[in-house]
Amino acid sequence: MVTLDDTDLKILRILQNNARISTKAIAEQIFISPPTVAARIEAMRRAGVIKGFATVLNPDAFGNFIKAYIEMEVSPTKRAELYETLRSYPQVMECSRVTGDYSLLIEVLFRSTEEMDKFNMVLQHYGRTKTQIVFSTVIEYRNAFLPDAPGGSPV
């Protein structure tokens, strides 16, 4: 666990809105020097608070995609092989181990239900699945929740 102060949290909030913003622009917003901003960003990166900087693409810009969540139950003896298979599909956006009737929750994007069906058939070699196709997304992906931290907060 890393302790972040108010200044660190302000920097993170600014970066979440625009990861390409300059250290000078951040410094102007929070009234500290650009080298201090750069040093704090680097310290948070080394500590693992900042995992990286990425460009977020809009899948709709590349055609109509079908988004779905696949719940999956898989035997512990087949997990490693399944994880390798999942990593080989760029359509797999995320896979999480979860509690409940199923042990995995897999988020996928496919161009058609036919492609998704073929993928589901591959998955069924590893265990049972339940697929839920998304009609619409009410809240888009957001960055990590940052607590308010007067005086410092563990994250």
Protein Blocks (a to p, Z undefined) as FASTA:
>chain_A
ZZddfklmmmmmmmmmomkbcfklmmmmnopafklmmmmmmmmmmnomanbdcddddfkl
noccddddddddddfklmmmmmmmmmmpmklmbdcddedjbfbdcddddfbfklmmmmmm
mmmmnoccdddddfbdfbdcddddddddehiaaZZ
